[in-house]
Amino acid sequence: ALVSDAAAFEDARWVAMLANLFGLRRDRFTLVNLRRLTDVLRVTPASGFSRATSSTVVETFREIAELMIYGDQHDPSFFDVFVEQRVMAHFTKFLTPPGGDRADRQIVLQLLQTLAIVIQNIREETSLFFLFSEQHVSVRVVQAELDFHDEEVMARYVSLLKTISLRLNQRTVQMFFLTGGELPSQNKKASRENDARDAIFPLFASGVSLLPHHESMVRASARTVVLNCLAVNDKRVRKFLTSPKPWGKCVPQSVKHAGATVAALTERTLFAKPNETGARERGNLVAELSDLLSFVDDVVGLPEVTDGRELTAGGDGNTQDTQSTQENTLAKRAEHALWEGLIAPTLLESVVATQRATKIVPGENENETRDAGPPRTSPTTALFAVSRVAVSCRRGNTLRRVARELFGFEPGVGNENSRRPNARRVFLLKALAGIEGAPVAAAAIAAAASLARATADKANALAEALRDVGLAPPDTKRNETETGTGTETERSSARGEICDALAASLARIDPGLPLGARRCAAWLLARLAGGAASTLARASIDVALAAAAAAMRHAIDGPWGDAAVSTFEHEWGTTRRETTQPSIRDETVASWIREAASSSDPRGADPRGESRASGEPVREESAAAASAVLRASRELALLVMLGDAMDARHGDNAFPSEPPARVFCDASAVDRVVFGVAGSGGDDGTPFALAKAPNAPTGDAHRWMEIREGTEMGFPTVLFPCRVAFEAGRERSVFLVVAARSRPQSKVPGVAAAALLLEALPNAGDELPGGGTVSSSRGVVRAVAPLGACDAFIDPSHKKWLRVRVRSPYSCLAAARKSPGSSEGSGPNPERLSKKLRDGHWTLAFPDEETCAAASDALENGAKTLRAGCRAAMAPVLMQR
C-alpha cells in the first residue's frame, strides 16, 4: 500500500508539472482542476516528505482556496465535488500526522491561512455547512496540537479562531456545539436533558484557554472569540456557557486578571517618567486593564436569549424589554463578577484603607504560597482604576453602584430621615481638595469627571444617582422638589461640597495639580456650579487667580516677558477647547498622576518673585523662561474663563470663546507708558521712552512683534555709534538703537521692543545727533535682539566693549507652542524648548567708555519700560492679589 501511494503521488506530481509546462491549466476554475488538486492531497502522505513536496502541498492549498471562493460565488457544484472528495479530511490530516510525527511548519501556516480566507469569504451559508461538517473544523482544526511556541503559528491559529467565531449564528453554531451523541466518544444513549451538562464547545474552550496568553494580540483575539460565542442566539448554547465551569473560565477569570493588572500598577509604575523603565510597563498595564474592562462591558451588553426573543441591556443602565419582562441574566452575571471580583474588594476597599494587601501570602510551609483573595492597592491606583471603569463600563448598573459607594451617603444617627456622607465620600472630598496629596487629587478628579461624563441622558437611572451624590447638575427641565433618594436641597448641598473641594484644589500651590487635571477640575466645577457657586468656592478661585496673576507678573519680568500678552491671547482658544472637552484617555490621566508626583508646583508660580522690585529683570535660561510664560498664560486663561463660567447657568457651555475686554487696559495707556516721556533715563522715576519702530507690514498680524532685519527706519534722537563683526575680520560701523512699536488695530493691546543695529544708507550726508558724519539720516536694520532678554554687561578687561545677550525671535516660541504635545500637561518641557530657542550674544565696541556705559543704561532702562508696558496691557487682571 505504501508503495502504491508513493507511486500515485509521483504520478500526480508529474501531471501537475506537465500541465504547468505546456500551459494546460489556462482555465483553472474547473471541476477537473479541483479534482486534480484533491488527488494531489489524497496521495500525499501526512508527514515524512521532502521540501519540494511541502511546496507542492502549500501551492495546492492556495489553489483550492481560490476554487472554493470562486465556486461559492459562481458555481455551487464546486462544493459538491469538495464534499465528494472529502477535501477537509485531506486538509486536517496534515495538522495531526499519524504516529506522533510533527506537522510540517510551512504546510500548517498555509493551511491555517487558507481556511481563514475561505471561511471569511464564503457567502452562502450552505457552503459554510459543508466546511463545518463532520467535525473537521469544529474539533480537529480547533483542537489541533500545534507548535504554539512558534509566534507565527500562534498568530495564524488565533486569527482562524476569530474568523470562525465571526461566522457563528443560531444555525452554524450547531456544528461546533456538541451534545449527547454528537460527542466524539460519547454514549449515544445520553438523555436530551443532560445535553448541557455533557456538552462540549471546543471553539469556546480554545478561546478561553488563550485569554491569559502573554501576547496582547492573542489575548485580544481570544476575547473576540469568547464574546462571539457568548453572543450566539441559542438557548442551549447560552445555558451551557453560563453553567459554572465554562463561565468560571470566562468573565470571572478576566475580572481576576484585571485585579492582578491593577495590583501591578503600583505607585512606582504610575509615577515613572517617560524615559524610565516603568513607563512602558505602565502603558502595557493600562491598555490591558481597559481591554479587560471593555470585554466585560461587551458581555453585559449582549442580548439575553429567552425562547427566541432577546432582551438587550441598554447603555443607559436600564434593561430594555420589548417582548418579555425577564431580567438579563447574562448581564447580571457579568456585573456580579465584576463587582465581587474587582470593584468592591480591590477598588472600593483600597480607597478607604490606605495600607496595601498583597495578593499572594506565605503558606504553611516556607516554600508554599496561597491566594489571599482579591488584591488591594493604593488609593491613587484604585481611583485611577475607577476612572477606567467609568470610561469602559457604561452598560448596566455598575456605574450607578460605583457612584453611590464612592460619593454616596448613609443614614444619619438618631434621625432616619437625615443622611451623612459615607466614609469614602469624606475621603474623596479631602482628595479632591488636595489634602491627600497631588497624585491622589489628580486620580480623584479623573474618577469624578469620568463618572460625570458617563451618561448624556438626563432621565436615566445613572443620571439620577449622579444627581443624588452631587456629580451632575440639576435637571432644569422639571421641578425637582423631591426625586430619587433625596430632596433638591440635599442634592444642592452635595454639589456644593464637591464644588468647594474642587475650587480648593485649584487654589493650592503646594502640592499643585498639573494643568490637564486643573482643566478637568475646572470643567467639572463649572458644570456643577451652574451659576450658584458658594462663597467659599468663589473665594478659593480668587486665591487661585491671584497666584496666577503673580506667576504672570513673574513671567513678564523674565526674558520672554514681551511675549506674555500675545501668548495669553493665543493660549485662550487652546485652553477653552481643552477645558470644555477635557480628555480622560488612559495615558492622559496617567500623565496627570505622574506629573503631580514629580512636581509640587507644576504651574511654575514663584511667590518669592514678588519680593523683587517691580520691573526688575529675572535672569534665567531662555527655554525655562519661555516655558514659564506658557504655563502662566494657560493658568491665567483657565482661571479667568472659569470665573465667567461659574456665573453662568450652564457652566460647562459658558466658557468665553475670546478673552473678555475687562482683562486688558486701553491701548493708549500702553503707548503712554512706552513712548510718553522722551529722553528720560529713568533716574527721576519716570519710564525710559523708547524710539518708535516702523509699523508692521499689512497682513503680518501674527509677527507684529518681530522687527525684521532689512527694515528701513529713520535715525531716532537717542542712538549710540559702535562697531560689530558678524564675521571674523569684517567689522561694520553701526548704531545701537532701542526701539518699540505697539500692536496695530487690535482689541488686545501689546508692545514689542528690541535693540537694533542700524547701518546708515549710502545717500546724502547729514549731521546726526549722535555725532559723526554719515551719508544718510536713515538706516537699515542689520541685526535685532528682543529687548526683554538684552542682559548687557561691560567687559571688565575692555571698558569700551559691551556684551549683549540675544534671544530667539517670537516666531520660534510660536512654533514651539504649536508643536505636538505642547498643549498637554503643564506646558512644553524646557528641554524640548531648548532645541527651538537658542540664545546668542553680541560684542559691541564703542568709541569711548562713556558711550559704552550710556548704551548699557539705555538697554537696561528700555527693558524696564518694556516690562512696564506689558504689565500695563494686562493691568486689570494682574493687579488682583
Secondary structure, DSSP 8 states (H G I E B T S, - for coil): -HHHHHHHHHHHHHHHHHHHHTTTTS---SHHHHHHHHHHHHHS-SSS--HHHHHHHHHHHHHHHHHHHHHHHH-THHHHHHHHTTHHHHHHHTTS-GGG----HHHHHHHHHHHHHHHHH---HHHHHHHHGGGIIIIIITT----TTSHHHHHHHHHHHHHHHHT--TTGGGGT-B-GGGSTT--TT--GGGHHHH-B-HHHHHHHHTTT-SSHHHHHHHHHHHHHHHT---HHHHHHHTSHHHHHTSHHHHHHHHHHHHHH--HHHHT--TTSHHHHHHHHHHHHHHHHHHHHHHHHTS-EEETTEEEEE-TTSSEE-SS-----HHHHHHHHHHIIIIIIIIIIHHHH--S---SEEE-SSTT-EEE-SS----HHHHHHHHHHHHHH--STTHHHHHHHHHH-EEE-SS-TT-EEE-HHHHHHHHHHTTTT-HHHHHHHHHHHHHHHTS---TTSHHHHHHHHHT-S---TTS--SEETTEEHHHHHHHHHHHHHHHHHHHH--TT---HHHHHHHHHHHHHHHTT---HHHHHHHHHHHHHHHHHHHHHHTSTTGGGHHHHHHHHHHHHHHHHHS----HHHHHHHHHHHHH-S-TT---GGGGGS-TT------HHHHHHHHHHHHHHHHHHHHHHHHHTSSSGGG---SS--GGGS--HHHHHHHHHSSTT--STTSS----EE-----TT-GGGTT---TT-EEE--SS-EEEEEEEETTEEEEEEEEEEEEE--S-SS--EEEEEEEEEE-SSS-EE-TTSSEES-SEEEEEEEEEGGG--EEE-TT-TTEEEEEE---HHHHHHHHTSTTTTSTTS--HHHHTTT---EEEEEE-SSHHHHHHHHHHHHHHHHHHHHHHHHHTHHHHT--
